[in-house]
């Protein structure tokens, strides 16, 4: 049996399964050659019908132990300080530093030398960018988080820290991929970057045919698809829909916050109008939205 070819492109991402932007990125990269994904997530070497080499970054036991210790110490602090430093900056910052350290160890141990390194998010950015530049490997940064606008999810301190990290590494990246042209304009203005450095790649395919015009349904049917987690305004959306009997809402996706969101729906008594639907493959997302009146994009 012949050995697998060395990956021409390496994608560094925190998660593969359930990560629509990463799957979209994977399908683009495999058109140019063998792809490997560096991730702490275990799983098969296939996602969305695309095969790749999965490289795990190693054990996370030290980080998890340190996170538990921080939580216990945080219980001794006033709630305001606990939320700002322990629940916000400390835990998330430790996550970024931990991923960078694990990436470095994996990169050096495997002696990886791809033609291109793609960073899916800022978690690996500082360490990965430095290692790639030392080897003369070009870096592409794939953006799907606006850190200054994520303060409902991250603490203010962590958000500002990630912005400084992003500003430094965006200037070194050979190219930057954004999910929408408005994101590109925002990053260009914020970090004073050249427009030629940006390319727009949407995580979901566009409908093959235009949607037919029709009158709105009664009750009005709303549709959300994406990650079910805190910090995205979903709690506010659910409570708002519960107050308007003329509206139905379907949420399609999964995430760590699903249990809490289901609890909010149960307490509101609107379970007959708010439904949780299972995820569908990326290629079916556009078609699954055709029967709704409005799509919902939540923000922070």
Residue pairs with C-beta under 8 A, 6 or more apart in sequence:
4 34
4 53
5 34
6 34
6 113
6 114
7 33
7 34
7 35
7 36
7 53
7 112
7 114
8 32
8 33
8 34
8 35
8 114
8 115
8 116
9 29
9 32
9 33
9 34
9 35
9 36
9 114
9 115
9 116
9 117
9 118
10 35
10 36
10 37
10 38
10 55
10 112
10 114
10 116
10 117
10 118
11 22
11 25
11 26
11 29
11 35
11 36
11 37
11 38
11 118
11 120
12 37
12 38
12 39
12 103
12 117
12 118
12 119
12 120
12 123
12 124
12 128
13 19
13 22
13 37
13 38
13 39
13 120
13 121
14 39
14 40
14 41
14 99
14 120
14 121
14 123
15 22
15 39
15 41
16 22
16 23
16 26
16 37
16 39
16 41
16 43
16 47
16 54
17 41
17 43
17 47
18 227
18 254
18 255
18 279
19 120
20 203
20 204
20 226
20 282
20 285
21 120
21 142
21 144
21 179
21 203
22 37
22 120
23 47
23 48
23 50
23 203
23 282
24 201
24 202
24 203
24 204
24 282
25 118
25 120
25 142
25 177
25 201
26 35
26 37
26 47
26 48
26 50
26 52
27 48
27 50
28 201
29 35
29 118
30 50
30 51
30 52
33 115
34 52
34 53
35 52
35 53
36 52
36 53
36 54
36 55
36 112
36 114
37 52
37 53
37 54
37 55
38 55
38 57
38 103
38 106
38 107
38 124
39 54
39 55
39 56
39 57
40 56
40 57
40 58
40 60
40 99
40 102
41 56
42 56
43 54
44 54
45 51
45 52
45 53
45 54
46 52
48 281
48 282
49 281
55 106
55 110
55 112
56 106
57 99
57 102
57 103
57 105
57 106
58 102
58 105
58 106
60 98
60 102
62 98
63 94
63 95
63 98
66 94
67 91
67 94
70 86
70 90
70 91
70 94
71 86
71 91
73 86
74 82
74 85
74 86
74 87
74 90
75 82
77 85
77 86
83 155
84 155
84 156
84 157
85 155
85 157
87 155
88 154
88 155
88 156
88 157
88 158
89 155
89 157
89 158
89 161
92 154
92 155
92 158
93 158
93 161
95 123
96 122
96 123
96 162
96 165
99 123
99 124
100 123
100 124
100 126
100 127
100 128
101 127
103 124
103 127
103 128
103 131
104 127
104 131
106 112
107 128
107 131
108 131
113 135
113 137
114 137
115 137
115 138
116 137
116 138
116 139
116 140
117 128
117 132
117 137
117 138
117 139
117 140
118 139
118 140
118 141
118 142
119 125
119 128
119 129
119 139
119 140
119 141
119 142
119 173
120 142
120 144
121 142
121 144
121 145
122 145
122 147
122 162
122 165
122 166
122 169
125 141
125 165
125 166
125 169
126 165
126 168
126 169
128 139
129 139
129 169
129 172
129 173
132 138
132 139
133 139
133 172
138 174
138 175
139 169
139 172
139 173
139 174
140 173
140 174
140 175
140 176
140 177
141 169
141 170
141 173
141 175
141 176
141 177
142 176
142 177
142 201
143 176
143 177
143 178
143 179
143 183
143 187
144 179
144 203
146 183
146 186
147 154
147 159
147 162
147 163
147 166
148 159
148 160
148 163
148 190
149 299
149 300
150 159
150 231
150 300
151 159
151 300
152 230
152 231
152 232
152 233
152 300
153 229
153 230
153 231
153 232
153 300
154 162
154 231
166 191
167 190
167 191
170 176
170 187
170 191
170 193
171 191
171 193
173 197
174 197
175 197
175 198
175 199
176 184
176 187
176 193
176 197
176 198
176 199
177 198
177 199
177 200
177 201
178 184
178 187
178 198
178 199
178 200
178 201
179 200
179 201
179 202
179 203
180 200
180 202
181 200
184 195
184 198
184 200
187 193
187 198
188 194
188 195
188 198
203 282
204 282
204 285
204 286
205 282
205 283
205 285
205 286
206 286
207 286
207 287
207 290
208 286
211 290
216 293
217 293
218 246
219 245
219 246
219 247
219 248
219 273
220 246
220 247
220 248
220 293
220 294
221 248
221 250
221 291
221 292
221 293
221 294
222 241
222 247
222 248
222 249
222 250
222 292
222 293
222 294
222 295
222 296
223 249
223 250
223 252
223 289
223 292
223 294
223 295
223 296
224 234
224 237
224 249
224 250
224 251
224 252
224 253
224 295
224 296
224 297
224 298
225 251
225 252
225 253
225 285
225 288
225 289
226 232
226 253
226 298
227 253
227 254
227 255
228 234
228 251
228 253
228 254
228 255
228 256
228 257
228 258
228 261
228 276
229 255
229 256
229 257
230 257
230 260
231 300
232 298
232 299
232 300
233 298
233 299
233 300
234 251
234 257
234 261
234 298
235 260
235 261
235 264
236 298
237 249
237 296
237 298
238 249
238 261
238 264
238 265
238 268
238 270
238 274
239 264
239 268
241 247
241 248
241 249
241 270
241 273
241 274
242 265
242 268
242 269
242 270
242 273
242 274
245 273
247 273
248 273
248 274
248 275
249 273
249 274
249 275
249 296
250 274
250 275
250 277
250 292
251 261
251 274
251 275
251 276
251 277
252 276
252 277
252 278
252 279
252 280
252 288
253 279
254 278
254 279
258 276
261 276
262 276
265 271
265 274
268 274
280 288
289 295
